[in-house]
Amino acid sequence: MSATIPVIDLTGAEEGGANRDAVARALVEAAVEHGFVYIRNTGLDIPAAAVNGAFDISRKLFKLPAEEKELCKIQTNNRGWTGMHVETLDPKTQRVGDTKEAFNFGEFVDGKAQQPIPASIASDEPQIDSFFDLCYHLCLKLNDLLGIGLEVNPPDFFTVAHRKEAGPSGNTLRLLYYPPRHDSGDDEDIRAGAHSDYGSMTLLFRLAGQAGLEINTRDGSWAPVPVLPPGTGVEKDDAPPILVNIGDLLSYWTGGLLRSTVHRVIFPKPGADGAATANVTPGESTKEPRYSIAFFCHPAGASPLSAVPSKRVAQAVAEAQGKGKAIAAPDSKIMTADEHLQMRLRSTYLDLYEKK
């Protein structure tokens, strides 16, 4: 059965908007209960044309010869290209690395990437920069609404921490390519291992019909997350909804009140007729390549991960401690955003760091 995740429309949630407080409360409740929420893509924040253009660039990039992508191989700054089986998101249980390619873009300065990019997409640099900026501003808006919904004092606590003026951050735009399932005789079903995201929140853009994403629900089972949640009317929109999930940092900041939900991407097991029979939403399949785009939102790297000033957060932390549960914090000690990011990257790219 597919995961039941709320769909939220941000119309009227801008500063001074009539629906601002109601949307803020709904966003917080989704983050508390699920850690995931669909944001209806009305084109208000990120036009459908911008999303489609970004996917066009992604297809172009991943079709390039490996030799050209290799010149932009990922470094310890988390920028660049990773080939098949290079990244291992669940190193404790995976036999091989993830079955995917990815390309990470960091911050742009004056419209220019601060890292090597393939020569074949150099002409697309302004478009990538523009899409990065659209994602960044949507994340500021969502952080603002979370601060309001949690009644953080001051309410712009999250927004201020994520503004560029606060200092360098780990903001990352990631293009992803997953090959279709093939009859290789290998029973490895993982395309991206089970993990929580390292930053504050993630914006995920997907294409209709492409299966694979699952979340780990409260009862410990895995549930598929459809691109177009049935019965919500989003199939009539110009672009699929943007899937937003809470990352580790917002969970730490809120003492675990906001959920950084574990998720993965799989190859659903095929049935006797070759069609996937388990954990697939009707209308979706793994017969074709899967493309997705993620924007990982991070605060300024020096931001400490101590609990935010919020009565609701304080109450949640007190209740957890009263039940003998530790609050959500990395290694039970306060770290900075950058320290947490580096800790997670080292476990994900063990070979890369060992070579250094």
N, C-alpha and C positions, 0 to 999 in steps of 0.2 A: 504494500500500500504506500502511495506517495506521501511524503511529508506534508503536513498541513501548516503552511507558513502564511502569515497575513500579507495582504497586498495593501500598500499605503500610497495614496495620491498626495503629492506635496503641494498641489494647487491651493493657494491661500495661506501657505505656511511661511511665506517670506516675511521680513520684518514689517510689522504693522498689519499683516494679513489676518483676515477674519477667522481662519482655521488654525492659526499658529499654535495655540496652547493645546488644542485637541489633537493635532498631528504630533506634537511633541510627546504627549502622554501615550499615544498609540505606539509611537516608535520605541519608547522606553519599555512598554509592556511586551512588545515583540522581542526586544533584546534580552529581557529578563527570562521570558518563557522559552524562546527558541534560539536566541543568538543569531537568527537570520530573519530577514524581512525582504519582501519584494517591494521595490519602488517603481510605481507605474511610470513608464517612460512616455510622458506627454510631449516631450520635446522642449519643455520649459527650461531645463537645465542642460541637457545634452541632446541636441537634435539627432534624429534618426540618420540623417545624412552623414553626420560626424562619426557615428557608430559604424555605419556601413563602409565609410572610407577607411576607418582604422582596420576593419577586417580585410579590405582589399590589400592594404599594405602588408598585413600579416601573411596572407596567401603568397604574395610576391616574395616576401623575405624567406619563408620556409622552403620555397621552390629553388632557391639559390644553391649552387654547388657547395658542398661541405667545405671545400678549400677556401671559399670566400667568407663563409661564416666563421671558420676556424680562426681567421685573422682578428676576430672580435670575441674570442673565447672569454668566458666569465672569469673575473678576477675576485680577490677577496673584498673588493668594494661592492660586490653583489651587482655588478654591471656587466652586460654582455650575453653571449650565446652559450647555451648548454645543449649538448647533443643527447641522443638516446641513452638512457641508463646512467647519466652522469649525476643527476640529483637523486637523493634517497630521502624522501620525506618521513619515512617510518623505518629508521635504521634498525630498530629492535626486532622487527618481524619480517622485513622484506628480504627475499633471497637475492633479488637483483634490483638495480636502480629503477626509477620511474620510466615507464614507456612513453616518453614524450620529449619534444624539443621545446625550448623556451628562449626568449630574448628579453633581457631586462634593460629598460631605459631609466636612467636617473634624472635628476633635475636638469633643465635646460637653462642656459644663461644667454640672454639676448638672442633667443631663438636657436641657439646652437647646443647640441648634445655635448656633454663633458666627458665623452668616452668615444672609442672607435665605433663606427657603424659601417655596414657594408656599403661599398661604393655604389652598388646597384639601387640603393634606396636613398641616396644622398638628396635627390630632388624631392623626396617625401618628408624631409626633416621638418619644414614648417608645419606640415599637417600633423605630424606626430607631436610636436611641441604644443600645437593648439589643442589637441585631444587631451594631452597631459594636463593642460591648464584647466580645461572644462571639468575633468575629474577632480582636480585639486579643489576647485571652488564648490563643487557639489559636496565634497567631504567636509569643507568648512561649514556649509549649511547644515549638514546632518549632525556634526559635532555641536553646533549651536543649539539645535533642537534637543539633543540629548541633555545638554546642560540645563535647559529650561524644564524638560520633563522630569529630571531628577532633583530639581530645585537646588542646584549647586549654587553656592555663594562664594564669589560672584557667578552669575549664570553663564558668562562667556569664558569660564575657566578652560574648557576644552578647546574652544576656538582660538584663544590667545596662544595656547601651547602649540597649535598647529600652524599658525601663521608663519610665513617665511621670515618675518622680522624677528621671530624668536630664536632663529639660528638654523644651521644646517640640519637636515633630517634624512631619514631613509626612504622618503617617498619614492615609489617604484612603479613604473608602468610596464607590465609584463604581457608579451604576446606569447600564446601557447598553441602548440600543434600536437595532436595525438593521432597516430596512424590508425586506420581501421583494423578491426580484428581480422586475423588470418589464421588459417589452419596450419600452424607451425608445429603442432604436437606438444607445445609448451602449455602447461596448465596454469601459468602465472596470469592472474586476472586483474592485477593492479596496474593502472595507468599512472596514478599519483597516490602515494601512500597516505594512510590515515595521519592527520595532523591538524593542529589549530594554527591560525595565522599569527605571524610574529608582531604585527603592528597594532594600530588602534582599530581600524576597520578596513574592509576590503570591498571594492565595487567590482562585481563580476558581470561581464557582458558575454552572452551566449547566443548561438544561432538555433532557431527552431528546428526540431527534429533530431537533435544530437543528444543522445543519452549518455549516462555515465556518472554524474555527480550524485553522491549520497551523503547524508548526514547521520551522525550517531545520535539517536533520540534519547530521551530521558530514561527509557526502559532498557537501554543498551543495545537495541536493535538498529539495523541500518535501513534507512528509508530513502528512496530516490527523490531527487528534487527536480521536478519537471521545469523545462524552460518556460512553458506557457501553463501556469497552474489552471487546471480545468474549472469551468464555472465562474471565472472571474471577469470575463469579457476582454482580457488583455490581447487575445488573438486578433482583435480588430484594430489594435494600435499599430502605428507605423514601425515600431521596433519592440522586441520583447522587453519585459520589465528588467530593470537592473536589480540583480540579487546583491544585497548588502549583508555582510556578516561581521559580527563583533570579533576583534582580535584580542590577543593576550593583554595588550596594554590597557585597553578600556576595562577589561576584566580585573586586572590588578588595581587600577585606579578606583574601582568601585567595590573592592573587597569580594569579588566574585559574584556580585549581584547581576551584572551584565555577563552573559554567557559567551565564552570563547569556545564555540562548539566544534568538536572534532568532525572532520569531513574527509572524503576521499573521492577519487575518480576510478571507476572500474570498467572492465569488460564484462557485462552481464553474461552469464553462462548460456551458451546456445542450446536449444532443444534438438530433438532428433531431426527436425526438418531444416535445421540451420538457423531458425529464427530464435532470437533471445526470448526466453520464457520467464526469467526471474528478474525482479527489480528493474523493470523497464516500464515507463509510462507509455500508454497507447500513443502511437504516432511518432515515437522516438526509436532510434536504433543506433548500433555501432558499426553498421556496414560501410559507412563513409568516414573519411577523416573528421576529427572533431577539432574545431578551432574555438578558443575562448580568449578573452582579454581581461586581465585583472589589474586593478589599480590598488596598490597597497599603501594605505595612508599611515604616516608616522608623524609623531610630534617632533619637536626639536630634540636632537639627540641627547642633550644634557638634562632633559626633563626627568625628575625623580618619580618613581612609581609608587609613591605613598598615597593613601586613600584621600579622595577629594573631599572638600568641605560640603557635605550634604547630610541632612538629617536622615534621609532614607537610606543612604549608604551606611551611616553610622549605626543605624538600627539593624541593618542586614548583617554587618560585621559582628555586632554584639550578640545577635541571635545565633550566628554560626559558632562563635566562641562558647556560648552557653551550652551548645550541644556537643562541645568537645571537638569541633571542626576548626582547622586552621583556615584563615582567610587566604584567598588566592593571591599568592605572591611568589615570585621566582626564587626558589631555594629558601623560602621563608625569610627573606631579607630584602631590604629596599635596594633596588638597582636603578640605573638610569635606562632610558629607552635604548640608547646605543649599546650598553652593556648586555641588555637582553637580546638585542638583534644579533650581536656577535656570538653570543652563546648558542643561539639557534642555528646560525649559519655554519658554525664549526661542526655541529652534529650532522647537518644536511650535506655538506661538501667536505667530508673527512679527508678525502684524497687531496683536494685542492689545498687545504690548510697544512696537511702533513708535508706536502712538497715545499711549502713556504718555510 
